[in-house]
Amino acid sequence: MSFPAPADLTICFAHAAYRMGEAFARRGTGLRSFEVRSAEEFAARIGEADVIVVSGMWRNAPVERATRLRFIQSISAGLDQYNLADLRARNIRLASAQGVNANAVAEHAMGLILALTRKIHTSRDNQTKRFWRPMIGDPAAREDELAGKSMLIVGLGGIGLRLARFARAFDMKVTGVKRDLSARIDNVDQLIPPDRLAEAIATADIVALTCPLTPETIHLIDAGMLARMKPSALLVNCARGKVVDEEALIAALGAGRIAGAGLDVTAEEPLAEASPLWGFENVLITPHVGGETAAYEDRVVDLLIENLARLGRGEATLANQVI
């Protein structure tokens, strides 16, 4: 089936918060579009769209009603919400937003690392209490420095590579986990394959997760991996929550087996109010905002417009093509 002509094309922007429709309207393309803010509205109107710009809202989408749908431009780099086999069977193209938020997520990961190392989060807690913390006699309980420490980055895509650059700027030693060891990687002192993760995690001061969620990475950081970490090490997860076995992490934190964690993602989001993770003073939680930036909508719209042009010309390859 050929891609619809511009006059026949309808685009649906589906997100609870992002203003994709407004960013697209500013481009003055003349293409017809509408925006939905809830799963209920999305389900009701999915059949009107030839193109859908979406991320998490797709997870429960009634795809059987999407009879006109030809292309999905994902708002996110992660793709675990899409059933790729089902999309292929329905001849629906898919492109990711990989790279759009690489700098933002890397900056966020570095922010979590700095906050945990300098204990900025506990200072904020003390500020709320109007408490001026006295000087600490025990050196091990004080704020720390990053220079000379080692960072293990699991996943050297755009985010991981950017984070490696930041780590080197702080005079850290960087080890990266990557399947393809043939390429030269800047700002990485040592490159190792995934089957050496258990070996490398035992010597890292910071373990930073920036990998995609795949069948191979679900619970990649399990009880065994956590047990191998240094008691002084920090775990930072800006990948996906299920890359970490959350129950094992809670047990490790409770037993003092690692020094702390910075989590931008959790296994279930929002994180349940009853989760023990909320109660750890050495855990810094942010609500999956690592990729958020004032420029996000415009960067996704850039990808969308490029891919619409390619589809309109009948080209086989899309920017950030998945299907």
Secondary structure, DSSP 4 states (H G I P E B T S, - for coil): -PPPPGGG-EEEEE-SS--HHHHHHTT----EEEEE-SHHHHHHHGGG-SEEEESGGGGG--GGG-TT--EEEESSS--TTS-HHHHHHTT-EEE--TTTTHHHHHHHHHHHHHHHHHTHHHHHHHHHHT--PPP-S-GGGS----TT-EEEEE--SHHHHHHHHHHHHTT-EEEEE-S--SS--TT-SEEE-GGGHHHHHTT-SEEEE-PPP-TTTTT-B-HHHHHHS-TT-EEEE-S-GGGB-HHHHHHHHHTTSSSEEEES--SSSSPPTT-GGGG-TTEEE--S-TT--TTHHHHHHHHHHHHHHHHHTT-S--TTB--
